[in-house]
Amino acid sequence: MIRQTLAASCITLALSANANATPIDEELAALKARIEQLESQQQQAKEKEEQTQQAATEEQKSAESSLKFGGAVRVNYSYEDFDDDNADRGGDFDFDLFRIDVSGNYQDLIFSAQYRWFEYMNVIQHAWIGYNFDEQQQAKIGVTQVPFGILTYASNNYFFSSNFYLGLEDDHDMGLNYTYKGDNNQLDFAFYKNDEQGGLDGFVSDRTDRYAYDVVGIRLDGEDAYDAPSAGYAAGEVNTFNARYAHNFVFNDINLELGASIQAGQLEIENGTDGDNVAAAVHGVVNYDRWNVKLQMTDYKYDVDGMDVDRIVVAAYHFYDSIPAEATTYIANVAYSLPVDIGPISSLTFYNDYSLVTDKPAAMEDTFMNVTGMAVSAGGLYTYFDFVVAENQPFIGGTMVGDGDTNKRFNINFGYYF
């Protein structure tokens, strides 16, 4: 249109020039130059618009789909006063794990998985696919974290809390999970058909090879705490329902989360006997400046029809262990995070985590674990320094159903995360 208008102007001027017999070559040349300038500007605008559209398309494609890989390598040093051989050697330095993480999305479809290799076992930590209905609602199916108590962890240290060894912290099972997140609250509902190994009849070579503790049997009188379940008394978790609600309150610079959780499910026992379990918890998390406080009280119970059961067989980390059939637990943790600039070190977190397991059946001794430690962050390197004092605590020389001495363990876990 611009070119046609200018061309018409040129013709008009040319005719006028002929009519008046006056030379206007310079004016025609100027008009021609103007036409070429306008055409160049128009072409540049068009190219810029195309580039903008292409960038927007690429950005939209990037937002619609992504794939990320990560992982970690960890090694561990431990000095244990309850292991004479370890103490005589001045402690042991061992390979801990190698893991691979994968996560991503395609539009509102999301997925995540983590696989871990230890010296003595290989396990899935989690593996799920999900869907974002909107910015507040999400659903997942697969091996997901059980929504119970303080999330993601009810602890700050490498050893978790005593609840982890009861299957009540950072547990992962196979099922469905729905989450609603508002501005100040979170609501979780979940249904788990069975544990991550497929339950009692899962096709696995070793039921002790798992990341988190699950019920695998009923412990009979006279059996050792570390025995495999007797014939006919193997068991598996089945048809477990979870509900959790947490609300955040903000008071000036203080952020307070208060929440409650409930869990109820069945036990499938090899001999056909029915069993069930129930657990409930209330928790509070306080964040103020660099301080963090975690508090939780939990109560749980397992029942088996026709049997007076005091102990339950659990499994994880390539061995069997036992837990009380019922108990009440308390968690009280405090942590302080300190940003620093010491070479590659950017952050230090100091903490003291305390767990107590009490009200066990059959006059069993209480379990306690106190972990005083420091976590050091330096780029991809994250290191735990933990001093543990505990009694009747797994991995600290005891078992939840024991009556042992107070033991100590100094532990350093070096992890590089990529």
C-alpha positions in Angstrom: 0.0 0.0 0.0 2.8 2.4 0.9 4.7 1.6 -2.3 1.6 2.0 -4.4 0.9 5.4 -2.9 4.4 6.6 -3.4 4.5 5.3 -6.9 1.3 7.1 -7.7 2.9 10.3 -6.3 5.9 9.7 -8.5 3.7 9.4 -11.7 1.7 12.4 -10.8 4.9 14.4 -10.3 6.3 13.1 -13.6 3.2 14.0 -15.5 3.3 17.4 -13.8 6.9 17.8 -14.8 6.1 16.9 -18.4 3.2 19.3 -18.5 5.3 22.2 -17.1 8.4 21.1 -19.0 10.4 21.5 -15.7 13.2 18.9 -14.7 12.5 17.1 -11.4 15.0 14.3 -11.4 16.3 15.1 -7.9 12.8 14.9 -6.4 12.1 11.6 -8.2 15.3 10.2 -6.9 14.4 11.3 -3.3 11.0 9.6 -3.6 12.6 6.4 -4.8 15.0 6.4 -1.9 12.1 7.0 0.5 10.2 4.0 -1.0 13.3 1.8 -0.5 13.7 3.0 3.0 10.1 2.2 4.0 10.3 -1.2 2.3 13.5 -2.0 4.4 11.8 -0.9 7.6 8.8 -3.0 6.8 10.9 -6.1 6.1 12.9 -5.6 9.4 9.6 -5.3 11.3 8.4 -8.5 9.7 11.6 -10.4 10.6 11.5 -9.2 14.2 7.9 -10.3 14.5 8.8 -13.7 13.1 11.7 -14.0 15.6 9.4 -13.0 18.5 6.9 -15.6 17.5 9.5 -18.3 17.1 11.0 -17.5 20.5 7.5 -17.6 22.1 6.8 -21.0 20.4 10.1 -22.4 21.7 9.4 -21.1 25.2 6.0 -22.6 25.1 7.4 -26.0 24.0 10.0 -25.8 26.8 7.3 -25.0 29.4 5.2 -27.9 28.1 7.9 -30.5 28.4 11.2 -31.1 30.3 13.5 -33.9 31.4 16.0 -33.6 34.1 18.6 -36.1 35.4 20.5 -35.9 38.7 21.9 -38.1 41.4 24.3 -38.5 44.2 27.4 -40.4 45.5 27.8 -40.8 49.2 30.5 -42.4 51.4 30.4 -42.8 55.2 32.7 -42.9 58.2 31.5 -44.3 61.5 33.0 -44.9 64.9 30.9 -47.1 67.1 31.5 -47.7 70.8 29.2 -50.7 70.8 31.3 -52.6 68.2 34.6 -53.6 69.6 36.1 -54.5 66.2 35.1 -51.1 64.8 36.4 -49.3 67.8 39.8 -51.2 67.7 40.2 -50.1 64.0 39.4 -46.5 64.8 36.2 -46.7 62.9 35.3 -47.7 59.3 35.1 -45.8 56.1 32.7 -47.3 53.6 30.8 -46.7 50.4 27.3 -45.6 51.1 25.3 -45.3 47.9 25.1 -44.2 44.3 21.8 -43.0 43.1 20.1 -41.7 39.9 17.2 -39.2 39.8 15.0 -38.5 36.8 12.1 -36.1 36.7 10.2 -33.9 34.2 6.9 -33.1 32.7 4.9 -33.0 29.5 2.4 -30.1 29.8 0.5 -30.9 33.1 1.7 -34.5 33.2 4.6 -34.9 35.6 6.9 -37.8 36.7 9.8 -38.5 39.1 11.8 -41.6 40.0 14.9 -42.4 42.1 16.9 -45.6 42.1 19.7 -46.4 44.6 22.6 -48.8 44.5 24.2 -49.8 47.9 27.0 -52.3 48.4 24.4 -54.9 49.6 21.2 -54.1 47.7 19.6 -52.1 44.9 16.2 -50.4 45.6 13.6 -48.0 44.2 13.2 -45.0 46.5 10.2 -43.6 44.6 8.8 -43.8 41.1 5.5 -42.1 40.1 3.7 -40.2 37.4 1.2 -37.4 38.2 -1.0 -34.7 36.9 -1.4 -31.1 37.8 -5.1 -30.3 37.6 -4.3 -26.6 38.3 -1.9 -24.6 40.4 -3.4 -26.0 43.6 -4.3 -29.6 42.9 -2.1 -32.6 42.0 -2.5 -36.4 41.8 0.1 -39.1 41.6 0.2 -42.8 41.0 3.1 -45.2 41.8 5.6 -45.4 44.6 5.0 -42.2 46.4 5.9 -40.7 49.9 3.2 -41.5 52.4 1.7 -38.3 53.7 2.1 -38.7 57.5 3.4 -36.3 60.1 6.0 -33.7 59.3 7.0 -33.5 55.6 9.3 -34.0 53.9 11.4 -35.2 56.9 10.7 -35.1 60.7 14.4 -34.8 61.3 17.6 -32.9 60.3 20.3 -35.6 60.7 21.5 -38.5 58.6 19.8 -41.1 60.8 16.3 -39.6 60.6 14.1 -40.0 63.7 13.1 -43.2 65.5 9.8 -42.9 63.6 11.6 -43.9 60.4 12.5 -47.3 61.8 8.8 -47.8 62.7 7.7 -47.0 59.1 6.3 -43.6 60.1 8.8 -41.2 58.5 9.7 -40.9 54.8 7.9 -44.2 54.0 7.1 -44.9 50.3 4.4 -47.3 49.1 2.5 -48.2 46.0 -0.8 -46.4 45.5 -2.6 -43.2 44.7 -2.0 -39.7 46.2 -4.0 -36.5 46.0 -2.7 -33.1 47.2 -4.4 -29.7 47.5 -2.1 -26.8 48.3 -3.7 -23.4 49.2 -2.0 -20.2 50.3 -1.9 -21.3 53.9 -2.9 -25.0 54.0 -2.3 -28.4 52.5 -4.6 -31.4 52.4 -3.4 -34.9 51.4 -5.4 -38.0 50.8 -3.8 -41.3 49.8 -4.7 -44.9 49.2 -1.9 -47.6 49.1 -2.8 -51.0 47.8 0.4 -52.5 49.2 4.1 -51.7 49.8 6.6 -50.9 47.1 7.5 -54.6 46.6 4.0 -55.7 45.7 2.9 -56.9 49.2 3.0 -60.4 50.5 3.0 -62.0 47.1 5.3 -59.5 45.4 7.8 -60.9 42.8 11.0 -59.9 44.6 14.0 -62.0 45.4 14.6 -60.5 48.9 11.9 -58.8 51.0 14.5 -57.1 53.1 15.9 -55.1 50.2 13.9 -51.8 50.5 14.6 -48.2 51.3 12.0 -47.7 54.1 10.7 -50.0 56.8 7.5 -52.0 56.1 5.7 -54.8 57.9 6.8 -58.2 56.6 5.6 -60.6 59.3 4.2 -61.4 62.8 6.9 -62.0 65.4 6.2 -65.1 67.5 7.2 -65.7 71.1 10.7 -67.1 71.5 12.0 -65.8 68.1 15.0 -63.5 67.9 14.4 -59.9 67.0 16.3 -60.4 63.7 14.8 -63.7 62.6 12.9 -64.0 59.3 9.2 -64.6 59.8 8.2 -68.2 60.7 6.3 -70.2 58.1 2.7 -69.1 57.8 3.4 -65.8 59.6 4.8 -63.7 56.8 2.7 -60.6 56.3 2.2 -57.5 54.1 0.6 -54.1 54.4 -2.6 -53.8 52.2 -5.4 -51.3 51.6 -4.0 -48.5 53.7 -5.7 -45.1 53.8 -3.9 -41.8 54.7 -5.2 -38.3 55.4 -3.2 -35.3 56.4 -4.0 -31.7 57.0 -1.6 -28.8 57.8 -2.3 -25.1 58.2 0.3 -22.3 58.2 -0.1 -19.3 60.6 2.1 -16.2 60.2 2.7 -14.0 63.2 5.1 -11.1 62.3 8.3 -13.0 61.5 7.2 -16.3 62.9 5.8 -19.0 60.6 3.9 -21.8 62.4 2.6 -25.0 60.8 0.1 -27.1 62.7 -1.1 -30.4 61.4 -2.7 -33.8 62.0 -2.4 -37.1 60.3 -4.2 -40.4 60.4 -3.4 -43.8 58.8 -5.5 -47.0 58.8 -5.0 -50.2 56.9 -5.0 -54.0 56.9 -2.4 -56.7 57.3 -2.5 -59.7 54.9 -1.0 -62.7 56.8 0.2 -65.8 55.0 -1.9 -68.2 57.1 -5.1 -66.3 56.3 -5.4 -64.6 59.7 -6.8 -61.0 59.5 -4.8 -58.1 60.9 -5.0 -54.3 60.9 -3.2 -51.2 62.0 -3.9 -47.6 62.8 -1.7 -44.6 63.5 -2.3 -40.9 64.3 -0.1 -37.9 64.8 -0.2 -34.2 65.6 2.7 -32.0 64.7 4.0 -28.4 64.7 6.8 -26.7 62.8 8.1 -23.3 63.7 10.3 -21.2 61.5 11.7 -17.9 62.9 14.6 -16.1 61.3 17.3 -18.8 61.0 15.7 -21.1 63.6 13.6 -24.2 63.0 11.7 -26.3 65.5 10.0 -29.6 64.8 7.6 -31.2 67.3 5.5 -34.3 66.8 3.5 -36.9 68.8 2.5 -40.2 67.2 0.5 -43.2 68.4 0.2 -46.5 66.5 -1.1 -50.0 67.0 -1.2 -53.4 65.2 -3.8 -56.0 65.9 -4.1 -59.6 64.7 -7.3 -61.6 65.2 -7.0 -64.4 67.7 -3.4 -63.6 68.7 -1.9 -61.5 71.5 0.9 -59.9 69.5 3.6 -57.9 71.1 6.1 -57.7 68.3 5.9 -57.1 64.5 8.5 -58.1 61.9 9.8 -55.3 59.7 12.5 -55.2 57.0 14.8 -52.8 55.3 18.4 -52.4 54.4 18.9 -56.1 53.8 17.9 -57.4 57.2 14.9 -58.2 59.4 14.2 -56.4 62.6 11.3 -56.1 65.1 9.1 -53.3 66.4 6.6 -53.1 69.3 3.0 -53.9 68.2 2.0 -50.6 69.7 3.8 -47.5 71.1 3.7 -43.7 71.5 6.5 -41.6 70.0 7.7 -38.1 70.6 10.0 -36.0 68.4 11.6 -32.7 69.4 14.1 -31.1 67.1 15.8 -27.7 66.9 18.1 -26.4 64.1 19.9 -23.2 63.3 21.1 -22.3 59.8 24.0 -20.0 59.3 25.1 -18.6 55.9 28.9 -18.4 55.7 31.6 -17.6 53.1 34.4 -20.0 54.0 36.1 -21.1 50.7 33.5 -23.3 49.0 31.3 -23.6 52.1 28.1 -21.5 51.8 26.0 -22.8 54.7 26.3 -24.5 58.1 23.2 -26.0 59.9 23.5 -26.9 63.5 20.9 -29.2 65.1 19.8 -31.4 67.9 17.2 -34.1 67.2 15.6 -36.1 69.9 13.2 -39.1 69.6 11.5 -41.1 72.3 9.5 -44.3 71.8 7.5 -45.3 74.9 4.3 -47.1 76.1 5.4 -50.4 74.5 3.7 -53.6 75.4 5.0 -56.4 77.6 7.1 -54.0 79.7 9.6 -53.4 76.9 12.2 -50.8 77.6 11.8 -47.4 76.0 13.8 -46.3 73.0 15.5 -42.9 72.8 17.9 -41.4 70.3 19.6 -38.0 70.5 21.6 -36.7 67.6 23.7 -33.6 67.9 25.2 -32.5 64.6 26.1 -30.1 61.9 25.4 -30.2 58.1 27.8 -28.5 55.8 26.8 -27.3 52.3 29.5 -26.5 49.8 28.2 -26.4 46.2 27.1 -29.9 45.3 28.8 -31.4 48.4 26.6 -31.9 51.5 28.1 -33.4 54.6 26.6 -34.6 57.9 28.6 -34.7 61.1 26.5 -36.6 63.7 27.2 -37.6 67.3 24.4 -40.1 68.3 23.6 -41.3 71.8 20.8 -43.9 71.9 19.3 -46.9 73.6 17.3 -49.7 71.9 17.7 -47.9 68.6 18.5 -49.7 65.2 21.9 -48.8 63.7 23.0 -47.6 67.1 23.6 -51.1 68.5 20.1 -52.0 69.4 16.6 -52.9 68.4 13.2 -51.3 69.2 12.2 -54.5 71.2 15.5 -54.8 73.1 16.7 -53.9 76.6 20.2 -52.9 75.7 22.7 -50.4 77.1 23.1 -46.7 76.0 25.3 -46.7 73.0 27.2 -44.0 71.1 28.1 -43.5 67.4 30.1 -40.7 65.7 29.3 -40.5 62.0 30.3 -38.5 59.0 28.4 -38.9 55.7 29.9 -37.2 52.7 27.5 -36.7 49.7 28.1 -35.2 46.3 24.8 -34.3 44.6 24.6 -33.6 40.9 
